[in-house]
Amino acid sequence: MEGILYALVPMFAWGSIGFVSNKIGGKPSQQTFGMTLGALFFALLVWIIARPEMTVNLWIFGILGGFLWSIGQTGQFQAMKYMGVSVGNPLSSGFQLILGSLIGVLVFHEWTKSYQFILGTTALILLIIGFYFSSKQDHDNNEKHQLYQYSKGFRALTYSTIGYVSYVVLFNNIMKFDLISVLLPMAVGMVVGASFFMSFKLSFDPYVVKNSLVGLLWGIGNLFMLLAASNAGLAIAFSFSQLGVIISIVGGILFLGEVKTKKEMKWVIIGIICFVIGAVLLGIVKS
């Protein structure tokens, strides 16, 4: 029970990042830079308390991973700008899950048993169906259709997914660092990457400062993800963390006023159901 309670924290923390940051406002580069400053502050606090052992490799690959993460996050904020949080966030999570799983299977041979292939393939099919319905538009609603620039959103999601998945593969499949140890080097890399997307013309305007609170959400989610995995197992921790997409969808509709027609609300509900089942099945496969 304790592990499940831990797993609820990253679900709400990570699921809230999209609509909280968009509620605060700012350009995607400002949102990412502010978020990384908050993440750096959180990482420094963790380092002061835990004092983990640091190595040269940890710093090199931690900074590289943080830079890759910043590519993913900037692209995700861009996608949410063009498509809305309730569409951009679930699509981003879905692309990451699908591409990450395929790389794990084809490159690192993570699935070795027949039940893993059956459950994993079923999960990927459900995810594809879920993300199709979550982004499906009612073309009778022409005004909203023109507002959401989906083609630009999908381009942003492409490089966002590449950045996110590259950072996950680097940390989970290649280097496999302890999360507490790599948190500070990664946060430094995140700040460097966010600075790059601002062309190193750094500004600490109100949008940046306020978005630093989002970085604290990210850090808290990471910490409790680690606690959930150690107490309840990877399957529970992974599955619950992916359910944060529900928080994004609901938050985008309730707090950002993203309008959905009756048809779109039905499609969103179908998408959420497929997504939840697919994410849980992937969690079982990963366990």
N, C-alpha and C positions, 0 to 999 in steps of 0.2 A: 504493500500500500504506500509506503514511504517513497519508493522508487517512482511510482505512478504520479504522486504529487510533485516530485522533482521534475518529471517529464512534462507536466502541464506548464511549467514556467517558460521553457524555450518556445513552447507552442504559442503562448500569449505574447511573449517578448518579441520573437521574430515575426510573428504574424501581425504585430502592431506597427512594425517599422515603416511599412509603405504608407499607410494612411496617416500616421503621426507626422512623418516627414513632409508629406504633401500638404497636411493641414498647416504646418509651420510655414511652408512655402520656400521659395528660392529656386535657382537654376539647379539642374542635376549636378553640376560641378560643385556648387555651394553646398548642396545636400550631402554629397559624398565627403567633401572636405570637413564639414562640421561633424559628420558621423565619425570620421576617423580620429578627430581630435578627442571626442568622447571616449572612443575605444582605446586610444593611447593613455588617457588618464586612468581608465579602468585597469589596463594592463600594468601600469606603473604601481597602482595600489596592490594588485595581486602579487607582483614581483617583490614589493617591500615586505608583504606579509609572509609569502611562501619561500622566498629566496631560493628558487630552483637553480640547479647547476646549468651554466651556460657554456656552450662550446662555439668554436668558429663556424663549424658546419651549421649549427642551429641558427646562428645569426645570418649567414649567407642565404640559406634556403628559406628561413623564416621571412626575411625581407622580400625575397623573390615571391614567395607565396602571398604575402600581403599586397604586393604590386599587382599580381594576377587577380586577387580578390577585388581590388579597386576598379579594375577593368569591368569585372562582372557587376559590381554595384552601380557604377556610373551608367552602364548600359541598362540596368534594371530601372533606375530612376528615369532614364530617357523613355523607356518603353511605357512606364506608368504615366508619363507626361502625355504621350500620344494616344494611349489606349485606355487610360483610367486604371486606378489601382485594382478595382474588382476584376479586371480582365488581365492586365499586364502581370500582376503578381502570380496568379495561378499558372499562367502560361510559362513564366520564367521558371517556377518550381518544376513544372512538368518537363520542360526541355532538359533541365539539369538532371532530373531523375532518369529520363530515358537515355540521354547520351552517356551519363555516368555509368548506368547499368550496362549498356552495350560495350563500353570500353572495358569495364570490369570483366565481362564475359569473354570478349574477343581477344583482348590483349593480355589480361592478367589471369584468365581462366578461373574466375571466382566461383562459377557454377560447375560442379563436378558430378553431382548426383542427379538422377532422373527427375526426382520430385522438385529439385531446384529449377530445372528447365521448364517443367510444367507450370509451377507456381509463378516463376519469374516471367515467362512468356504471357501468361494470363494477366499478370500485373501490368505489364507494358501495354497490352492491348486495352485494358481498362483505363490506363492513364491517357492513352491517345484518344479514346472515346470521350473521357472526362474533359480533356482540354479542348476538344472540338466543340463540345456543348458549352463550356464555360466562356468561350470566345465567340460563339455563334451570334450573329446580329439579326435583328428584325429589320429588314430593309424597307419596311413600310414607314419606319421612323427615320425619315430622310435627314432631318435636322441633326439628330445625334450621330447618324452615320457619317455626315460631313465633318462633325466636330472631332471625332476620334480618327486620327490619321494612322490607320492600321498598317499601311505599307512601311511607314517610317518606324512604327513600333516593332514590327517583325525584324527589320534590319538591326535595330538596337538590341533586340533579344538574341540575335545571332551572335554578336560579339560578346554580349553579356554571358551567354551560356558557355562560350569557349573559355572566357576568363574564369568563371566560377568552377567549371569542371576541371580545368587545368590545375587550379589551386587545390581542389579536393584530391585529385589523383596524386599530386606532388606530396601532400601530407599523409594521405592514407595508404597509397600503394607503393610509393618510391622511398620516402624518407621515414615515415611513421614516427613522428616526434610526439612526445608527451604534450598534451594541450597546455598545461600550466606552464611548462618550460618555453614553449614556442610562442606564447601569447604576446610577450613584449616585442620580440623581433618582428613578428607578423604585424603588430600595430604600427611599428616604425615603417615597414614596407607599405602599409595601407596609407599612411600620411604622405609618403613619397609619391605613391601612385596618384593620390587625389591632388597633390600639388602639381603633378605633371599635367593632369587634365585641366588645371587652371592656368596652364602655361607658366607656372611658378610665379604668377602675379597674385600673391596671397592677400586675402582680405579677411578681416575678422569682423565683418558686418553682422548685424542682428540675425540674419538668416543663418549664417555659419555658426554663430554662438548658440542659437536655439537648437540647431540640428545636432549639436554635440550631445544633447540629451538622448538622441536616437542611438548614438554610439554606446551609451551606457546600457540601453536595452539590448544591444547586440552582445556586449560583454556579459551581462547577467544571463542571457540565453545560453551562451557558450559554457559558462560555469555550471549551470544547472543541467545542461546536456551531459556533461562529464559525470555529475553526481547521479543522474538518472541511469546512465549506462552502467555505472559501477554497482548500483543498488537493484535495478530491475532488468538489466541486460540490454544489449544493443537493439534487439528487436523492438522492445517497448519504447526506448529512447528515440530511435530513428522514426518509428511510425508516428509517435505523438508530435515530434518536431515538425513533420511534414503536414500535420493537420493545421498548422498555423495559417495555411492558405485560406481556411474557412474564416479566420479572423480578418484576413485581408479583404475578402469579398464582402463580408458583413460591414466592416469598417468603412470601406469605400462607398457603400450604398447609404449607410446611416449617417456617417460623420462628414463625408465629402459631397453628399448630394448627387452621386452618380445615378442617373436615371436609368431604370430598366423597364421595358414594356412587360406586359403579362407573359408574352411568349418567352422573352429573354429570362424572366424569373424562373419559369419552368425549366428552361435549358440549363440555367445556373444550378438549380437543385439537382438535376440529373448529373451534371458535371461534378458537383461536390461528392455525390454518392459514389460515382465511379472512381474519383480521385482517392477518397478515403479507403475504399476497398483495395485499390491498387497499391497505395502506400503501405497499408498493413501487410499485404502479401509480400511486398519487397522487404519489409522489415523481418518477416519470418524467414525469407530466403537468406538475408544477410546474417541471421543468427546461426 
